[in-house]
Each structure stands twice: as C-alpha cells, then as structure tokens.
Amino acid sequence: MPKNRLRLVGALATALVAAGLTTGTPAQAHDRPATLAELAQRHGRYFGSATDNPELTDTAYTALLGSEFDMITPGNGMKWYATEPQQGVFDWTNGDEIVNLAHKNHQRVRAHTLVWHSQLPGWLTGREWTADELRAVLKKHIQTEVRHYRGKVYSWDVVNEAFNEDGTYRETLWYKMLGPGYIADALRWAHQADPHAKLYLNDYNIEAVGPKSDAYYQLAKDLQAQHVPLDGIGLQAHLALQYGYPTTLEDNLRRFSRLGLDTALTEVDIRMILPATEEKQAQQADWYRDLTKACLAVRRCVGITVWDYTDKYSWIPAFFPGQGAALPWDEQLRPKPAYFAIRDALK
Ligand code: XIL
C-alpha cells in the first residue's frame, strides 16, 4: 500500500492494518484483502450491516462500517417513535443521517420498519382509536415516511413481526383494530409512495421450515393471488447457539424463491451464553459459514445483513442478559473466527 494512503487512513487504522484489513477503494483491490461486500458482489449478493446513530461518532467503527459493507440498515432511526414522535410531526434527523452516510460511502439502504407493534410513540399507544382513525394514522405514517425516502432506499421492511410462533397472527394493535387486511393495505400504501422500493415482510424464527415460516409462505401466496405488491421475505436470523441451527434454512429460502419472491437474511446475529469460549466461537463460525452458504445456494436470496457488525454495539447483552458475543467482530473491532468463516463461504 502506498505511504500516502496509509497516512490518510491515519492512526485509527493501525489495528485494522495489523489485522490485514484496510479501507481502500476497489482501485486498490490488488493490495488488500477483498471486503465482505466485494466478495458478496461476485455472487450478485450484498453484505450489509445495521447501524445506529449514537455509534456514528466512533471513527474506528465508521471506518469499517463504510468500507466492509455495501448495504446499511438503520437499527432504530426509521422506527415510528423516531420518525413521528408527535402525531403528524415528522422527524427525519436520524434516518437521514444514516441514509446520507450510506450514500456518501456508495452503500444502499434496507429501510426498517413501517408497521410494527414495538417502539411506537406514546401518542399512538396511549389512547384508544376507532378503526377508521387508526387506519388513517397508519396510512399517513407509511405514505409520509416512504415518500420522504423515495428513490433513496433499496427496500422497506413494511411489516415487521406479524406472526406468533404457532403461525397465528400476533394480536397487535394493528391486527386487533384493522384485522389481517392491514398487511395488504400497508404494502399497497408503501408501493404507491415509492413504486421502485422492494417491499418486504420481516420476522424472526422463520429461518427453518415450521409453523411460523409456513404462515409467511401461505400469506405470501394469498397476497400474490390478490396482486398485492410484495417483493420479498426478510428472515431476521437472530440465532442462538443453545437453540440449534435451523437446518432447513436453505429449503425454506428455496420455497419462497419458487414463489418468485426475493429473500434476505436481514438481522443476523448468533448469540451464545457467556463466556464466549473458543469452542463456542468455533461453532458460531460454522453457523455463519453455513447460513452464508445457504443464501448463496438459493438464487433469489439477495443478501445478508448482520445486526451491527461488532459486539461493541450489539443489542444482545441488553435484551438477553448473560448472552452476547453474537457478531463477527469483537468489542475491539477485531475480526473473530466468524468473520473468517463468512469470507470462506463467500470465496
Ligand atoms: C432492536 C435495536 O437493535 C435496539 O437498539 C432497540 O433497542 C430494540 O430493537 N428485531 C427487529 C429490530 O426487527 O428492529 C430490533 O432492533 C431487533 C429485533
């Protein structure tokens, strides 16, 4: 690598250089290892990471975020509580910050999420609505947000986490007041507001074939029969070593593919009960390798996103006490066995 580039990258890159990871552009591809994004691109896939606004002041963090990935998801910045904190008052600050950063780094954006039961603002959950009122609130939120990001995002997670584990509809405020038709309505409204964005339904524990993924399979077929705009199914893939690997993942991806739908692994992390022993990290690496291979094996699996890339900013320890070490880079931003396993699978 030429001296002037090293100087540009600066002291912060010392650790990365030591690890053999530098932040070049494709023009320098011959003198540094390919990024996960570049390796994925060779297969016509993307490799993405979630990120969140508070982390963006960490320059060592943003250096890797900006170089290793070609797809970005805002972990929180586009959720309802953030974007419509008062009824009819929209705040794009956090979402825009991430979209602008991604575009500066020539990355695309998986936008997340429009309709969910969680992280809703108090004004919405703190009172009763009639069905007509709630439908109007939902329509306005979707159309205003999707219109704001029109042409700037690759896809939308339109509805998030709509089903229970047994494949019945989750009794959210949307379902209870509007019935199951809220999903088709949301997709139609989003499509009107940005006809080019890919529209997804997204959920966890739908990696394997089972009652919950069957519910999505059936719903997808029903929506297609009604000509509702639906482009893909997002499998969050928040996996945990103690629950076993979803061995039917590839078959599951393939059945959605056969419906003519895209699929994506949208929020991947593989947590473990701490401490993270060498053995657990090796098993985790195997799982990262296997899920990457599963996506590559299915034509319409368009890409993989990790739910942030470093244990430093993982949501896991706060939500699953005693668990963690779920991501391919450790808290010091050093690549773990999982990172090398992903590279292996992409090679
Ligand atoms: C998580 C964020 O990462 C956290 O920062 C936040 O406190 C809670 O939500 N499924 C999803 C994501 O679809 O939106 C969630 O993100 C993780 C689970």
Boltz pocket constraint, residues with backbone or C-beta under 6 A from the ligand:
constraints:
  - pocket:
      binder: B
      contacts: [[A, 52], [A, 75], [A, 76], [A, 160], [A, 236], [A, 267], [A, 315]]
      max_distance: 6.0
